[in-house]
Amino acid sequence: MLGVVVLLAAGIAGVYGVSLVLAPRAVLRAGPYLSGRRPSEHALSRFHVRWYAVTLIFLAFDMEMVFMYPWALVVAEVGAVAVVEMFVFLGLLMVGVVYAWREGALRWV
C-alpha cells in the first residue's frame, strides 16, 4: 500500500516537473477588459462584504430546494416519517437563519 502511495506521489511530482519544464515563459500581454477598455478596479473590489452573508443564506435555501424536490416525489410513499424528517430539516435551517438574524448578518446599516 505504501508503495502505491509513493508511486502516486512520484507521478504527481513528475507531472508538475514536466509542466515546469515545458510551460511557456513569455508573459501574456492580453488582460481582461470591460467593453474594450482596461478595468479601473480589481474584479473583487466591486462587491461589498455584506453581500457574502446574503449569498451564504441564499445557498442554504437553495440547498433546501435541492432536497425538497426529491422529497416531494417520495413523501406519499414514505408517509409521516418523511414529513417529520423534512420539518426537522427545515427547523435546522430556521435555527441558522435566526442565528444570522440575531448576529446582525441581515442588517444593512
N, C-alpha and C positions, 0 to 999 in steps of 0.2 A: 504494500500500500504506500509506504514511504517513497519507494522508487517511482511510482506513478505520479505522486505529487511533485517530486523533484524533476521528473521529466516534463511535466506540465509547466512548472515554473521556468525551466530552461527554455522551453518552446516559446513561452510568452516573452522572456527576456530576449530571445533571438529575433522575434518579430519586431520588438522595439529597436533592437540594434540595426536590423536591416532598414527600418524606416528612417533612422537617423542618418544612415549612410546614403540612402537613395533619395531622401527628401530634397526638393529644390531649395537652394539657398537665397534666391532672389526675393526681395521684399516686394510684395504686391503694391502697386500704386493706386489701384482702384479701391474705393471705400464706399460706404453706404451714402446714399444721397436722398434728399427729400424733394421731389418734384424737380429734379435737375440741379438743385443747389446743395452745397455741403451743409450738413446739420450744424446748428449753432450750439447744441447742448447734447449731453450724453443721453442715450436712449432710456436709461433707468431714472434719470433725474426728473422726468416729467410727471411721475406719479407720486402723489403724497403718500406717506407711510400709513395713513388711516385706511387706505383702500385695501391693504393687505389683510386686515382683520375682517373686512366685509367679504373679501374673496374667500377666506377660510370658512366663514359662516355659509357662504353660498355653496362651497364644495361639500360641506357637511350635509346640507339639504339636498344637494344634487345626488350624493351617495344614498340618501334616504329614498329618493325616487328610483334609483337603480335597484334597491332591494324591494321596493313596494310593488313594482310592476310584476315580477315573477310571483311574488306573494299573492297578488290579486288573482292570478291564474289558478293557484292551488288551494286557496283558502276554503273553497266549498268542499274539496275532497278531504282536507285535513280536519276541519271543524274548529271547535272552540279553542283548541290548543294553539292554533295558528293565530287566532285573534289575540289571545293573551300574549303570545310572543311578540307580536307587532306592537302592542301597546307598551310592552317593556322596552322595546327598541325606541319607540317614539318618546317614551319617558326619559331615557338616557340622553337623547338628543335635546330634549327640553331642558334637562339639567345643564347641559353645555351652554344653551342659549341664555338661561337665567344667570349662569356664572359670568358669561361675557357681558351681559347687560349690567350686572352688579359691579363688575370691574371697570366699567366705562368704555368698553370696546365699541359700543354703538353710539357713543356721544360724538358729535361733530365739532364741538367748540372746546 
